[in-house]
Amino acid sequence: MKHRFIFALLMSFTLTLIMSAWITYLNIGLAPDFVSFWMHAWFLAWPVAGLVAFIAGPFLHKLAQKIVDRM
């Protein structure tokens, strides 16, 4: 359980940090307040992504294993 929790935190942190930067860049470009907008978007996204990763992770892991087994 501890591994699952830490993995969900790390994966959601990494994905939301990168994706929020990308989407913020696409929306406003490299504006002078880019970092402020980016950090705001990331701050809102990370808790949601962490929860989704924690809840959906076991199901998606099993689904990925089934897909790999059929290949």
Backbone as CSV, one residue per row, in Angstrom:
resi,resn,N_x,N_y,N_z,CA_x,CA_y,CA_z,C_x,C_y,C_z
1,MET,0.828,-1.204,0.000,0.000,0.000,0.000,0.866,1.259,0.000
2,LYS,1.961,1.225,0.782,2.848,2.386,0.844,3.460,2.652,-0.528
3,HIS,3.879,1.575,-1.209,4.457,1.709,-2.551,3.449,2.316,-3.512
4,ARG,2.217,1.836,-3.451,1.167,2.347,-4.342,0.930,3.832,-4.119
5,PHE,0.908,4.264,-2.882,0.693,5.668,-2.543,1.851,6.541,-3.041
6,ILE,3.076,6.112,-2.781,4.236,6.890,-3.208,4.334,6.923,-4.729
7,PHE,4.068,5.800,-5.375,4.085,5.765,-6.836,3.055,6.722,-7.412
8,ALA,1.842,6.723,-6.877,0.793,7.627,-7.361,1.208,9.084,-7.179
9,LEU,1.824,9.409,-6.057,2.300,10.781,-5.828,3.370,11.181,-6.836
10,LEU,4.363,10.309,-7.022,5.457,10.633,-7.933,5.004,10.705,-9.392
11,MET,4.193,9.756,-9.803,3.726,9.750,-11.192,2.832,10.948,-11.463
12,SER,1.914,11.242,-10.565,1.029,12.379,-10.778,1.797,13.699,-10.714
13,PHE,2.791,13.774,-9.829,3.627,14.978,-9.755,4.324,15.225,-11.093
14,THR,4.965,14.193,-11.611,5.726,14.319,-12.855,4.829,14.674,-14.035
15,LEU,3.754,13.937,-14.192,2.855,14.179,-15.326,2.195,15.549,-15.260
16,THR,1.699,15.935,-14.100,1.014,17.219,-14.016,1.990,18.383,-14.153
17,LEU,3.208,18.226,-13.660,4.191,19.292,-13.809,4.492,19.540,-15.287
18,ILE,4.728,18.477,-16.027,5.045,18.601,-17.448,3.827,19.039,-18.257
19,MET,2.687,18.398,-18.031,1.499,18.716,-18.830,0.967,20.113,-18.535
20,SER,0.993,20.539,-17.288,0.513,21.887,-16.987,1.437,22.933,-17.599
21,ALA,2.733,22.662,-17.639,3.657,23.585,-18.316,3.342,23.653,-19.802
22,TRP,3.123,22.520,-20.425,2.845,22.469,-21.860,1.538,23.191,-22.199
23,ILE,0.483,22.899,-21.473,-0.814,23.515,-21.754,-0.778,25.019,-21.458
24,THR,-0.103,25.406,-20.395,0.028,26.832,-20.093,0.788,27.536,-21.212
25,TYR,1.849,26.904,-21.690,2.613,27.478,-22.809,1.745,27.613,-24.051
26,LEU,0.959,26.584,-24.361,0.084,26.650,-25.540,-0.967,27.747,-25.388
27,ASN,-1.443,27.963,-24.177,-2.491,28.955,-23.954,-1.978,30.388,-23.922
28,ILE,-0.831,30.632,-23.288,-0.385,32.025,-23.121,1.007,32.299,-23.678
29,GLY,1.718,31.268,-24.127,3.081,31.456,-24.603,4.012,31.759,-23.436
30,LEU,5.176,32.277,-23.750,6.144,32.598,-22.704,5.933,34.024,-22.207
31,ALA,4.780,34.249,-21.652,4.423,35.558,-21.097,5.278,35.835,-19.857
32,PRO,5.390,37.093,-19.474,6.185,37.425,-18.281,5.708,36.719,-17.011
33,ASP,4.428,36.440,-16.912,3.903,35.761,-15.720,3.619,34.273,-15.974
34,PHE,4.345,33.694,-16.926,4.171,32.284,-17.288,4.283,31.367,-16.071
35,VAL,5.347,31.557,-15.277,5.588,30.660,-14.146,4.445,30.737,-13.139
36,SER,3.916,31.920,-12.922,2.802,32.079,-11.990,1.568,31.310,-12.471
37,PHE,1.228,31.464,-13.747,0.090,30.728,-14.313,0.341,29.228,-14.295
38,TRP,1.554,28.833,-14.636,1.915,27.419,-14.669,1.779,26.799,-13.277
39,MET,2.330,27.453,-12.266,2.271,26.908,-10.912,0.844,26.842,-10.389
40,HIS,0.025,27.799,-10.775,-1.386,27.772,-10.379,-2.085,26.566,-11.008
41,ALA,-1.847,26.354,-12.303,-2.453,25.211,-12.996,-1.962,23.898,-12.390
42,TRP,-0.662,23.821,-12.101,-0.112,22.599,-11.523,-0.679,22.344,-10.125
43,PHE,-0.778,23.395,-9.323,-1.304,23.276,-7.968,-2.731,22.725,-7.963
44,LEU,-3.526,23.109,-8.956,-4.897,22.602,-9.061,-4.947,21.178,-9.602
45,ALA,-4.023,20.842,-10.494,-4.063,19.541,-11.169,-3.492,18.407,-10.329
46,TRP,-2.444,18.679,-9.556,-1.744,17.590,-8.877,-2.612,16.801,-7.901
47,PRO,-3.379,17.429,-7.017,-4.184,16.622,-6.095,-5.192,15.718,-6.803
48,VAL,-5.795,16.238,-7.848,-6.778,15.442,-8.599,-6.083,14.274,-9.280
49,ALA,-4.967,14.551,-9.940,-4.234,13.488,-10.631,-3.719,12.448,-9.644
50,GLY,-3.281,12.893,-8.484,-2.803,11.946,-7.469,-3.906,11.013,-7.011
51,LEU,-5.066,11.561,-6.782,-6.203,10.746,-6.362,-6.620,9.765,-7.457
52,VAL,-6.683,10.252,-8.681,-7.046,9.384,-9.808,-6.010,8.272,-9.972
53,ALA,-4.727,8.617,-9.893,-3.675,7.603,-10.037,-3.764,6.559,-8.929
54,PHE,-4.052,6.991,-7.718,-4.150,6.059,-6.596,-5.346,5.124,-6.746
55,ILE,-6.472,5.670,-7.169,-7.694,4.872,-7.289,-7.672,3.996,-8.540
56,ALA,-7.300,4.570,-9.674,-7.363,3.838,-10.940,-6.134,2.973,-11.182
57,GLY,-5.044,3.225,-10.456,-3.794,2.513,-10.694,-3.898,1.001,-10.714
58,PRO,-4.473,0.371,-9.691,-4.551,-1.094,-9.695,-5.353,-1.644,-10.879
59,PHE,-6.462,-1.001,-11.200,-7.273,-1.450,-12.343,-6.475,-1.329,-13.639
60,LEU,-5.806,-0.193,-13.828,-5.053,0.030,-15.060,-3.842,-0.892,-15.148
61,HIS,-3.251,-1.207,-14.020,-2.141,-2.159,-14.010,-2.623,-3.533,-14.481
62,LYS,-3.756,-3.974,-13.977,-4.317,-5.263,-14.399,-4.702,-5.239,-15.878
63,LEU,-5.283,-4.129,-16.323,-5.662,-4.003,-17.736,-4.425,-4.058,-18.630
64,ALA,-3.383,-3.373,-18.237,-2.140,-3.394,-19.030,-1.577,-4.804,-19.087
65,GLN,-1.646,-5.539,-17.972,-1.139,-6.908,-17.959,-1.949,-7.803,-18.891
66,LYS,-3.269,-7.628,-18.919,-4.109,-8.407,-19.824,-3.780,-8.099,-21.272
67,ILE,-3.552,-6.840,-21.582,-3.202,-6.448,-22.953,-1.866,-7.078,-23.358
68,VAL,-0.885,-7.010,-22.466,0.429,-7.579,-22.757,0.338,-9.096,-22.924
69,ASP,-0.472,-9.734,-22.095,-0.618,-11.195,-22.176,-1.211,-11.630,-23.511
70,ARG,-2.012,-10.795,-24.124,-2.650,-11.151,-25.400,-1.746,-10.874,-26.595
71,MET,-0.649,-10.193,-26.374,0.253,-9.843,-27.482,1.166,-10.993,-27.826
